[in-house]
């Protein structure tokens, strides 16, 4: 995601600060082992089941108000994902907040 998720890019100095904890193969190993355990890969089953229950709750819990703040430009919340949320999430209020927060610049 870095540096693509930062509007103004990152200097080599900034990138080095992010890289510092992962300079050796051994220090990168936990990060490399984590993605296969991601629920998007449908494992582990108990994580997938928990996410599916949460998805159901989001669609059925009309008694709980929800707020979705969006910013422009959106990095992770794409127009398609925002549309899905509006269509599928019960009692959702959408607030289009305009320009991204200064911390995203």
C-alpha positions, -999 to 999 in steps of 0.1 A, spaced: 0 0 0 29 23 6 37 47 -10 6 45 -32 -18 53 -4 -2 86 3 -11 114 -20 22 132 -19 43 101 -20 70 92 6 107 102 6 134 75 8 139 86 44 102 80 52 102 46 34 134 36 53 115 42 86 88 17 75 114 -8 62 136 -6 93 119 -34 113 120 -58 83 156 -56 71 164 -94 74 146 -124 61 139 -136 97 123 -102 107 100 -105 76 89 -141 83 59 -132 105 46 -108 78 51 -135 51 33 -162 71 3 -140 80 -14 -136 45 -22 -174 41 -40 -172 74 -62 -144 61 -99 -152 60 -101 -140 24 -84 -173 16 -113 -190 35 -91 -201 64 -91 -206 92 -127 -217 93 -135 -200 127 -123 -166 114 -144 -170 82 -175 -180 103 -170 -149 125 -168 -126 95 -199 -141 80 -218 -137 112 -207 -101 114 -218 -96 78 -252 -110 87 -254 -87 117 -246 -56 95 -275 -64 72 -300 -73 99 -293 -49 127 -317 -21 118 -320 -11 155 -283 -1 155 -274 31 136 -242 30 116 -222 58 101 -199 55 71 -175 84 65 -160 86 30 -132 108 18 -120 119 -16 -98 105 -28 -108 72 -14 -80 46 -11 -96 16 4 -133 25 2 -139 23 -36 -172 36 -51 -183 -1 -56 -176 -9 -20 -194 22 -8 -224 13 -30 -224 -23 -15 -224 -9 20 -253 15 13 -273 -13 -4 -266 -40 22 -260 -25 56 -291 -18 77 -296 17 91 -265 31 75 -259 69 71 -234 79 45 -214 111 51 -193 122 21 -166 142 39 -149 156 8 -111 159 8 -91 134 27 -79 143 62 -46 162 62 -29 131 77 -36 113 45 -18 139 23 
